[in-house]
Amino acid sequence: MSQIIERTVKTDLSGPFSHGAGRPKGFFLRLYQSFLSPHEAFSGGFGAWQWVIALLITGMLGIAIQSLQGPYLAPDIKRAALSQLERVRDQLSTQQYEDIRQQIEEGVDQEFKITPLNTLTELAFAGLFAVCIALFAWFGGNFLLGGQALFWQVLTVVAFAGFIGLAGDIARTALMAAKGSSYVQIGLGSVWTTPDNSFNYYLLRQMEFFSMWRIAVTCIGLGAIYSKPALSFAFILTPAWLAFIALVALANGLMGGALVY
């Protein structure tokens, strides 16, 4: 009888909607601990659908923040895109040139507006981005490090770490408003303050404090659910992040800074 009772209790506490010891942690407690104590945030029980709520909140707030950044980012993006257009002007007819120029002017402005299409597109992109990161981390944890975790548990860590990135977006928006310019730096980009269209400039401006903090929280959270050192995941995620931002920096250099990330 005691074995039956023990089995029942374990099922109630760590059944299909939780993982690990204890009841699933509340959403807001996990969010709070993600900033201050990420190992504790992802230790114990897991609510199976918290990642959905986290992705929806960060996605919707991200769209709102992007619209607030529009007045500062749009002119610089237009300037970069139009500069690229001028380079090939001799290869275009007058009508083609005017059409493309109008498309750039209208397209950039439209990108920062909150519309149903933009909302769905941004939410889909944010979700896909989080899933790709989670798949990479899940593969590293389950196959490279020999751990055992469900994919949605890893996705929960990635989704909550997204709030760190959201905090960075809020900080950048505040700095843009204070400075009246999109050229703001919160990290290593501050050592290369002149936008000179170089690879180093575009690379360093992505090495922000909040980006590094987000990766650290992800690694610590993964270490908690896999019961492995966070450093193990740092060796997996950090090279992938550096490769990604290097590709973005290269693309920005080719596009004259018209790519925003």
Phi, psi and omega in degrees: 000317180299325179292323179295315179298316180298318180294322180295316179298316180297322179294319180296322186272332185223040181282213187292347182248016176209168181213135177090189184279142175090169180287157176304134183287143179297152184301310185288329175293317178296321179297314179300313183288337178299327180277321189256330183210072187299328179295317178291327181299325185249017172264148178090207187287151179239129170280126191296334186247012180295330180297327179296313180298317181298316180293321179294316181295310181295324179293312181294316178293326177297322178295316179297318180294321179299321179294326178290331179280345184308312182300338181263322183279319186304312180300322181289322178294317178300315182300317180292317181293319179292327177296319176295323179296321180298331181293332183248016184301322182295340181269358184244151172285166180300319181293319178298318180298313181294321180296314181294320180298318179294321178298320178295311182301312183284323184294318180294317178298319181294328183298330184262006178270147177272104178232162178304318181294314179298321180297311179296319181295314181293320179295319179295318180294315180297319178295316180296320179298315180294320179296319180296317178297315181296320178298318179296314180293320179296318177297316180296317182288318185276328187250319180280322182259357176071022180272182178223116177206149176283150184301318183292339175290318176295320180296328176297316178300313181297319182294317180288328175297337177298336177293333175294316177298323178297320176299322177295320178298320179296317179296318179296320180297318179297319179292322177299316180295320181290323183270338183073027183208154177277350182276079177238149183230136174229070182155214184291343178298341181294342179276352180228071192283340183272118178292097186248014176062024179266159178299317181298320180298311182291331178286311184293327183290343176271346179275067183272157178303316183291326177295317179293321178298319180297318178294319179298316179298319179298314181295318179294318179296318177295320177300325180292315184283335179264353185056047179226160180298140178300330181299329178300319180281333176297323179291340179267313188278323184298313177300323179296318178296315180298321178295320181295311183290335176292320177295319178296318179297319179296315179296321179297321178297320180289329183261008178069025179087013182280350180267127181254127173213000000 
